[in-house]
Amino acid sequence: MQQQFSSDEIAQAVGSRSVTYLGTGSFGETWRIQTPDRDAAYKIIYRDDSSSERLKREIRSYRRVASTNVVRLDDAFRLNISGRRYATLAFEYIDGGDLAVAITDGQPNSGQLLDLASGLLCGLSALHSAELLHRDLKPANIALRNGDFSHPVILDLGLAKLLDVESITRYPTTIGTPMYMAPEQLRGERAIRASDMWAVGAVLYEAAVGVHPFIKAGENIEWEAFFERLKSRPDIPEWIPFEVSDLISRCLSDPPYKRGTVAKAISRLKGK
């Protein structure tokens, strides 16, 4: 989707000239807003049927999450932009870019890969402990504090659930952004904790190898062929630390029960 708001519109809406466009996603666009008392990332949601009360309820749930590996969600409100009010989420701003961009420049070394895996699992543990699922974990939804692979921060916090977006299971005939979602999600089934574990496996594989575990760069593949690929696990290079290799292999199991829990994954990663 294309950017809808201009810098002048956002500046007028927030009362600050220090605004920077960060990008546009499926649900809206994100801006960095700097004021004397806040440095935040505003997620401005395009849909006009998202309830402010529901957003506030979700805020209360997310405030139970205390982890340096999960972005802090500070507020939810309606932002008046050029005479129209948009549901808006205010997150802490994470300086350092995201994993999707970082891995285009190079892959993490063994130590960084272990830390990346540990950070992602710790972030998911915090979400799952608060009875929250992410549902859309992917490289673009993982920030890196100070650009360091060893300090991942999970972003977006299950925005699909937050907005109750039905289209999340109505996919086109070819693969697009849902390629990090678990097979059960792609079949239109309800996401579970193991669905987030699948995403961890896909993300770690791509971070380590530089390519998606099931899709080649620029490849256009039909759904039926894609689902067949998901039934077999990809080859994992020998240089990847065993703890991470084992984690990837378990997470990319088609049957959800074979992926294990976040707690068990953390324990195995620490060699316990």
N, C-alpha and C positions, 0 to 999 in steps of 0.2 A: 504494500500500500504506500501511497505517496504522502508526503508531509502536507498537513491541512492548515496549520497555523503559522503565521509569520512571527518573526522575533518581536516586532512592534506590538502585535496582538497579545503575545504572552507577557511582554514587559508591562503593558498597561494593566493586564489582568492581575498580575502579582505585585505590582508597585515597585518593580526593580528593573534596572537596565542590565543587570548582570544575569542574562539568560542565555543558555546554549542548547541548541537542538542536539539531542543524542540519538534519535532514531525513531522509526515507526514499526509497529508490530501488528499482529492480527486484531488487537483490541483497541489500539490507540497509539499515541506517540509519547515519547519521554523527553523531558527537558531538565537540564540542570539549572536550578534556581539558587542564586546566592544573595543573601540579605545579611545585614549586620548580625543577626542572631541565628541564621540557619544556612547550611549548605546541603541542599536536598535534591533528590531526583524526583520530579513530579511525573507520575504516569497519568496522562489525561485520556479518559476512556471515551471513545466515540459514541458507543451505544447510549441512547437516552432512556433506556428502560431499566438501568441498574439503580437499585434503591439505595439511597444514602443510608437509611437505617440498616440495611443489610450489610453495607460496607462497614458501618460502625461496629456491628456485631462481629464481623470477621476480624476487625482490628483488635477487638478484645481477645479473640482467640490467638492471634499472632503475637500479642504482647506476652503471652505465656512462654514464647520461644526465646530462650536466652542462649545464644551461641554466636561466637565471632565468625562462624561459617554460614550464617544466615543473615541476610540483609535486614536491618532494623526498619520496621514499618512504624512510622510515627503518627500518621493521621489520615483521615478520610473526610472529604468535604466536597462541596459543589463549587467549582471555579467558574466565575462569570467571564466568558470570552466573547467579546463583540456582541453582547446582548443575549447570549445563550449559555445556560449553566450545564457544565460537564462534571460528572463524577470524577474525582481526582484522588489519587493515592500519593502520599508524601513519604518517600523512603530516605534513609541516609544515603548520601552520595559516596560511592566507592571509586576512588581514584586508582587507575591502573589498567583499564580496559577489560575485555572479556576473553574467555578461553578460546572462542571461535577465531578471534583475530590473532591471538598469541600463537596458536599452533600452525598458522600459515607461515610464520617466520621461523619455526623450529620446534622440535619436540623437547619435553622435559627430560632431564637425565634420570637415572634410576632412583636417586634419593628424592628428587622433586616429585617423581611419579608416585612414590610411596606416600609422600606428604599430601599430594593431591588426592589420592584415594582416601587417605585418613580424614582429610578435611571434608570431603564430600559425604562420607559416611557419618561423621560427627554432625554435620548439618542436617542430614536426613533423620538422624536419631532424635535431634531436638524437635524437628517437625512432627515425626511420628509419635513422640512422647506427649505432644500436645494434641494428639488425635487429628493431625492434619496430614494431608497428602500433597505432593507437589503436582504430579500429573504431567508436567511438561518440562522435565529437566533435559537440557541440551547445552552444548558449548556456549551458545549465545546468552544463556540464562545463568552463566557462572562467571562472576567477576573475579579478578585477581588483584588482591590488595597490593598496591605499589608494583603491579605487573609481575608478581612473583607466583610461579606455579605452585609453590608450597603453601600459599594462603588463599585458597578458593573461597568464594562467598556465593551462596545460592541466592539467586534473584527470582522475582516474579511471584513466588509463594503461592502457586496453585491458582493463578488468576482465572483459569478456565472454570474451576469450581466456584470461585468467588462470583463470577458473572452468570453462572448457570448457562453456558453457551452450548446450545444443542448441536451446532455445526461442528463441534470438536470430533464427532464420530461420523460426519457426513463427508467423506473424502472423495476427491476426484479419482479418476481411473489410474493415475500414475502417482508415483511417490513424490512428496514435497517435504514440507517441514515436519510432518508426523513421523519421520523415519527414526526418531529416537524413542518412540512410544512402544510399549510392550505389545506382543501379539494380541493379548486379550483386549487391550484398548482399541487396537486397529480393527478388531472384529466387532466393535461396538459394545463390548461388555464393560461392566463397571470396573473402574480402576481400583486396585488394592495396593497395600504396601509393597508387595512384590513387584508391582508395576514400576515403582520408583527404582527398585533394585536393578531391573532390566536397563533402565536409562543410565544408571551408574556404569554398568558394564560397557554399554555402547560409547559413552563419553570417554571412559578411560582408554578403551581400545583406540579410538580416534586420536586422543591426545598422545598416546604412545607411538602409534604407527603413522599417523598423518592422514589416514583415510578411514572412511566409515567401515564398520565390520562387514556390512552386507551390500553396500552400494558403491560402485565405482564413480569417480568424479565425472559429472556430465552424463551419467547413464540414465536412460529413460526406460523404466521397467514396469511391466504390468503387475497388478496386485497379486494375481495368482502365482506368478513366478517369484515374486518377492516373498510371499508366505512360505513357499517351498524352501527358500534359502534360510528362513528363520528357524527351520526345524533342525538345521545342522550348525554347529558352532564354528566360527572362523579359526584359521590357523593363527596361533599367537607366537610371535618371534621369541627365540630362546633368550635374548638379552634382557627381556622384561623380568624383573624380580619375581620369584615364584609366588610370593604372597599376592602380588597384583595379578599375575597370570591366572592363578587359581580363582581369585575374586572375579575376574572378567569371565572366565569359563562358567562359573556358577551362575553369575548374573544373567548371562545370555542363554540360559536354559529355557526352552519353550514352555515346559510345564512350570507354572509359578512356584509350586511347592519346592522345586529343586534349587531355587535361588537362595533360599534361606532368609534369615532376618538380618536387620542392620546390626543388632547386638552380636550375633554370631560372626558376622563378617568383620566387625571391629576386633573381636577376640582373635580370629584367625590372622588378621593383618598384623597384630601385635605378637603373633607366635605363641599364643596361649592355648 
